[in-house]
């Protein structure tokens, strides 16, 4: 993977409400991974699904959302 395969996206943390950035790998149609919020350090489950070549659906879930 090189940096050209990554797209930056912004969303709000479901815990603290701060706007944070994530990097999405363009070559994957669906991704799911856990990343800590860069502000409050809570674990966020991030789900991305490619809609088309330039657009993604992005969902941030808390641990309670996936339990």
Secondary structure, DSSP 8 states (H G I E B T S, - for coil): --GGGEEEEEEE-TTT--EEEEEEETT-SEEEEEEE-TTT--EEEEEEEESSSS-EEEEEE-HHHH-
